[in-house]
């Protein structure tokens, strides 16, 4: 029997899934204004990340980015109602996607596919649209601490076709099992999971703990690495998802560190197009190269 909280969550997100784009945009703007005022610790993280990564920009400009970032973030949460409960035709009408031919070609060739999906605001939108397109797919999943939230997220992310949510406890080994079965994997390369298994490579000039799995998997399994770049237009509520061509000669002759530097360099290029679209609420630099280094947050 579902709990009261679960029924309430379903009611709220189902409402967002049914209401008009204009109504969702009003909710997004309102929550985007409120969120940094209520979640001051998260605002501090965003402010710190922007200061570290964009010191050449003035404080006023970075503060404007912070405000826009929270509007985009809030809108993406509201729009999960559309992804999880909206009509398929309404979902597709809100998303412009390009580059699916790259995936079609790789699937036809039987090549293992690693979809490289950095933490952009529209990450969940891209994932949902791709699970519509792909008969089978897999991704790592961190269980939510609240069981009711966990259930609704799992149901939402697994709404279309066969989506395999791999526990982070299974890690890269779980993803490799899927690749061996010919299942395309949606992989997020840019979170700080601590010192174990990580290498330190620059991200916006700051040594960041980074898991080198992208290069390791590509080399070991001859997997094609296909970047997925996504964005949200806060004025229209429309999303753009770009399925880019597979990275050429990756990792090639590069070792894991050099290949991971290449990935972080590409990510920087994509982020600089519009810095507000990146998921700055993560403590990307929480693990420092040396135990005694000054903490940023």
Order of alpha helices (4+ residues) and beta strands (2+ residues): alpha-alpha-alpha-alpha-alpha-alpha-beta-alpha-beta-alpha-beta-alpha-beta-alpha-beta-beta-beta-alpha-beta-beta-alpha
